Amino acid sequence: MAISKAAPPGPISRTRQPQAGGEPGRRGQEGWHFNSSLALTVLLLVVVLMQGPIRRALATPVMQSWMTVFVAMVVQALPFLVLGALLSAAIAVFVPPSFFARALPGRTALAVPVAGVAGAVLPGCECASVPVASALVKRGVTPAAALAFLLSAPAINPIVLTATAVAFPRDPRMVLARFLASLLVACVMGWLWQRLGRTDWLRLPAHTEHTGQSKGERFWGSVRHDTMHAGGFLVLGAMAAATLKTAAPASWLRTAAGNPVLAVLALAVLSVVLSICSEADAFVVASLTQFSLTARLTFLVVGPMIDLKLFAMQVGTFGRGFALRFAPTTFALAIAGAVLTGTVLL
């Protein structure tokens, strides 16, 4: 009489069986990716648990200055981030893909400057342009044209140009110089991406399609997703910018202003560190009268295209690999474009 032997209890009985459609445990691992929402949650938990030491640290003058800069930066940028999320959701839900095929030229070389000029109609800063550019790519716009729009929109829209004219009443050429230099850099970056860019460098966050939902439900779902996703990186970028701004000695600026080359580089770096919204940056740099007009133009061209909060948002939206290639190239070309335009016009 045959007796069947049951498998003894032990480690073998607890062995995880392969899951259908992938490797063992792969789905569980994918659920633990670090993202902006998780970073914000962890930050809030740390603040709650450490509120006593944090309260004492915030009482110091340095930390009070840090908090002022941080809060001002977030409050200044957040409305435009929400505007970008609204525009992005509207493009994704209500605008048919065929619209962009008709609106932009079929040839990428021509679509880039058209998209760059179209950036003039967006009344927002760089925080709005990132989610909008992401939505354009998802709707079939060539990445070269979408990136030209991303760079030009914060610098050449009517609100920014009007603010520049008010900040430089005695130098009206500054408005034209900012417009031309920013548009030039945006187009050159678009053309460079057309020739050298690779699709695997550009990663877009996947949006889950919810069948059976109305357009209104999809619209507000997309707004919530984009606001939370980009908002976490905005907070991280603002924290880094506030830290560097409060730590940089003011004497460095006075020393740099005396050397033309160093003055351009100093204001270029300063625009990245301060991360001021493009609607307000002209008033800040106009007060730095010890610097030349070309150096101050560099501040106005570089800042809306690449700063700390914008870099953090690009990492969160398009991926680290994209941002690490795109940001340094944009920084160098923005300096070159500003110097070239300033030499000719200023």
C-alpha positions in Angstrom: 0.0 0.0 0.0 1.6 3.2 -1.2 1.7 6.1 1.3 2.0 9.6 -0.2 4.4 11.8 1.6 3.3 15.4 2.3 6.0 18.1 1.9 7.5 18.8 5.4 6.8 22.3 6.7 9.8 24.6 6.5 11.5 27.1 4.3 10.4 25.3 1.2 6.7 25.7 1.9 7.2 29.4 2.3 9.0 29.8 -1.0 7.4 32.6 -3.1 6.0 31.3 -6.3 6.8 33.2 -9.5 4.1 35.7 -10.3 2.3 35.7 -13.6 3.7 38.1 -16.1 7.1 38.8 -14.5 9.9 37.8 -12.2 9.3 36.8 -8.5 8.3 39.8 -6.4 8.8 42.3 -9.3 5.4 43.9 -8.9 6.0 44.5 -5.2 9.4 46.1 -5.9 7.9 48.4 -8.5 5.5 49.8 -5.9 8.3 51.1 -3.7 9.9 53.6 -6.2 10.8 56.9 -4.5 8.8 59.8 -6.0 7.9 63.4 -5.1 4.8 62.5 -3.2 6.7 60.1 -1.0 9.5 62.6 -0.5 6.9 65.2 0.6 5.2 62.7 3.0 8.6 61.8 4.6 9.4 65.5 5.0 6.2 66.2 6.7 6.6 63.2 9.1 10.1 64.4 10.0 8.8 67.9 10.7 6.1 66.6 13.0 8.4 64.2 14.9 11.2 66.8 15.3 9.1 69.9 15.8 10.8 70.8 19.1 14.4 71.0 17.8 13.2 72.5 14.5 11.4 75.2 16.4 14.6 76.2 18.2 16.6 76.0 15.0 14.1 78.3 13.2 14.5 80.9 15.9 18.1 81.7 14.6 18.5 84.7 12.2 20.0 82.5 9.5 17.0 80.0 9.5 14.5 82.9 9.6 16.1 84.2 6.5 16.1 80.7 4.9 12.4 80.3 5.7 11.5 83.7 4.3 13.3 82.8 1.0 11.8 79.3 0.9 8.2 80.4 1.5 8.4 83.3 -0.8 9.8 81.1 -3.6 7.1 78.4 -3.2 4.2 80.9 -2.9 5.5 82.8 -5.9 5.8 79.7 -8.1 2.9 77.7 -6.9 0.1 79.6 -8.8 2.0 79.2 -12.1 2.6 75.5 -11.4 -1.2 75.1 -10.9 -1.7 77.1 -14.1 0.6 74.7 -16.0 -1.2 71.7 -14.6 -4.5 73.1 -15.7 -3.2 73.8 -19.2 -1.5 70.4 -19.3 -4.8 68.7 -18.4 -6.8 70.7 -20.9 -4.3 69.8 -23.7 -4.4 66.1 -22.7 -8.2 65.8 -22.4 -9.9 68.3 -24.6 -7.4 69.0 -27.5 -7.4 66.2 -30.2 -4.0 65.1 -31.4 -4.8 66.1 -34.9 -4.8 69.7 -33.8 -1.1 69.8 -33.3 -0.5 68.1 -36.7 -2.3 71.0 -38.3 -0.9 73.8 -36.1 2.8 72.9 -36.5 4.8 72.5 -39.7 5.5 68.9 -40.6 9.2 69.5 -40.8 10.8 69.6 -37.4 13.3 72.3 -38.4 10.4 74.6 -39.0 8.3 73.4 -36.1 11.0 74.4 -33.6 10.9 78.2 -34.2 7.1 78.2 -34.6 6.8 76.5 -31.2 9.3 78.9 -29.8 7.3 81.9 -30.9 4.1 80.2 -29.6 5.7 80.4 -26.2 4.9 84.1 -26.1 1.2 83.4 -25.5 1.6 81.5 -22.2 1.2 84.0 -19.3 3.3 82.0 -16.8 6.7 81.2 -15.6 8.9 78.1 -16.0 6.8 76.2 -13.4 3.9 76.3 -15.9 5.9 75.5 -19.0 7.3 72.1 -17.8 3.9 70.3 -17.4 2.6 71.9 -20.6 5.7 70.7 -22.6 5.2 67.3 -21.2 1.5 67.3 -22.3 2.6 68.4 -25.8 5.0 65.5 -26.2 2.3 63.1 -25.1 -0.1 64.5 -27.7 2.4 63.8 -30.5 4.4 67.1 -30.8 8.0 66.4 -31.7 10.2 66.7 -28.6 12.4 69.3 -30.3 9.4 71.7 -30.7 8.1 71.0 -27.2 11.5 71.8 -25.7 11.7 75.0 -27.6 8.4 76.0 -26.2 9.5 75.0 -22.7 12.5 77.3 -22.9 10.9 80.3 -24.7 7.5 80.5 -22.8 8.9 81.8 -19.5 11.1 84.4 -21.0 9.2 86.0 -23.9 5.6 86.0 -22.8 3.9 89.5 -22.6 3.9 89.6 -18.8 7.6 89.0 -18.5 8.5 91.5 -21.3 6.2 94.2 -19.7 7.9 93.6 -16.3 11.3 93.9 -18.0 10.3 97.3 -19.6 9.1 98.6 -16.2 12.3 97.4 -14.4 14.5 99.0 -17.1 12.8 102.3 -18.0 16.0 103.9 -19.1 17.2 100.9 -21.2 14.3 99.9 -23.5 16.7 97.9 -25.6 16.8 95.4 -22.7 13.3 94.2 -23.6 14.3 93.5 -27.3 17.6 91.9 -26.2 15.8 89.6 -23.8 13.3 88.6 -26.4 15.8 87.9 -29.1 18.4 86.1 -26.9 15.8 83.9 -25.3 14.1 82.9 -28.6 17.5 82.3 -30.2 18.6 79.9 -27.4 15.3 78.1 -27.4 15.4 77.5 -31.1 19.1 76.4 -31.0 18.3 73.9 -28.2 15.4 72.6 -30.2 17.5 72.0 -33.3 20.3 70.4 -31.2 17.7 68.0 -29.8 16.5 67.2 -33.3 20.1 66.3 -34.4 21.6 64.8 -31.3 18.7 63.9 -28.9 17.6 60.3 -28.3 14.2 59.0 -27.3 15.5 56.9 -24.5 16.8 60.1 -22.8 13.3 61.5 -22.5 11.1 59.7 -19.9 7.6 60.8 -19.4 5.5 59.7 -16.4 2.9 57.1 -17.4 -0.7 58.2 -16.8 -3.2 55.5 -16.2 -6.2 55.6 -18.6 -9.4 55.3 -16.7 -12.1 53.9 -18.9 -15.7 54.9 -18.3 -14.7 58.3 -16.8 -16.1 61.6 -18.2 -13.8 64.3 -19.6 -14.3 66.3 -16.5 -13.2 63.5 -14.2 -10.2 62.8 -16.4 -9.4 66.6 -16.4 -9.4 67.0 -12.6 -7.6 63.7 -12.1 -4.8 64.9 -14.4 -4.7 68.2 -12.6 -4.3 66.5 -9.2 -1.6 64.1 -10.6 0.5 66.8 -12.2 0.2 69.3 -9.3 1.3 66.7 -6.7 4.0 65.3 -9.0 5.6 68.6 -9.9 4.9 70.2 -6.5 7.1 67.8 -4.6 10.1 68.7 -6.8 9.3 72.4 -6.6 9.6 72.1 -2.8 12.9 70.3 -3.0 14.3 72.8 -5.5 13.1 75.7 -3.4 14.8 74.2 -0.4 18.1 73.9 -2.3 17.9 77.4 -3.7 17.1 79.0 -0.3 20.1 77.2 1.3 22.5 78.5 -1.3 21.1 82.0 -1.3 21.5 82.4 2.4 24.9 80.8 2.4 26.5 82.8 -0.4 28.5 85.9 0.9 27.4 89.2 -0.6 31.0 90.3 -1.0 31.4 87.8 -3.8 29.1 89.8 -6.0 31.0 93.1 -5.4 34.3 91.4 -6.4 32.8 89.7 -9.5 31.3 93.0 -10.9 34.8 94.4 -11.5 35.7 91.7 -14.1 33.5 91.6 -17.3 33.9 87.8 -17.8 33.5 87.0 -14.1 30.5 89.3 -14.0 28.7 87.4 -16.7 29.5 84.0 -15.1 28.6 85.3 -11.6 25.1 86.5 -12.6 24.5 83.3 -14.6 25.2 81.2 -11.6 23.3 83.6 -9.3 20.2 83.3 -11.5 20.4 79.5 -11.2 20.8 79.7 -7.4 18.2 82.3 -6.7 15.5 80.5 -8.8 13.4 83.7 -9.1 10.2 83.4 -11.1 10.6 85.1 -14.5 7.9 87.6 -13.8 10.0 89.1 -11.0 13.6 88.5 -12.0 13.9 91.8 -13.9 13.2 93.8 -10.8 15.9 91.9 -8.8 18.7 92.2 -11.4 17.8 95.8 -12.2 19.0 96.7 -8.7 22.4 95.3 -9.4 23.7 98.5 -11.0 27.3 97.6 -10.4 27.1 95.0 -13.2 27.0 95.7 -16.9 23.8 95.5 -19.0 25.2 92.4 -20.8 25.8 90.7 -17.4 22.3 91.5 -16.3 20.9 90.3 -19.6 22.6 87.0 -18.9 20.8 86.8 -15.6 17.5 87.3 -17.4 18.2 84.7 -20.1 19.6 81.9 -18.0 17.2 82.1 -15.1 13.9 81.2 -16.8 15.6 78.4 -18.7 17.5 76.6 -16.0 17.5 77.1 -12.2 17.4 74.8 -9.2 13.6 74.4 -9.0 13.3 74.0 -12.7 16.0 71.4 -12.8 14.2 69.4 -10.0 11.0 69.6 -12.0 12.7 68.4 -15.2 14.1 65.5 -13.3 10.7 64.6 -12.0 8.9 65.1 -15.3 11.4 63.9 -18.0 13.9 61.8 -16.0 17.3 62.3 -14.4 19.1 61.3 -17.6 17.4 64.0 -19.6 18.0 66.7 -17.0 21.7 65.9 -16.6 22.2 66.4 -20.3 19.7 69.2 -21.0 20.5 71.5 -18.1 24.3 72.0 -18.7 23.8 72.4 -22.4 21.1 75.0 -21.9 23.2 76.9 -19.3 26.1 77.2 -21.7 24.1 78.2 -24.7 22.1 80.7 -22.7 25.3 82.4 -21.6 26.6 82.5 -25.1 23.3 83.8 -26.6 23.0 86.5 -24.0 26.6 87.7 -24.5 26.2 87.7 -28.2 23.0 89.6 -28.1 24.2 92.0 -25.5 27.4 92.8 -27.5 25.3 93.6 -30.6 22.4 95.5 -29.0 23.6 96.8 -25.6 
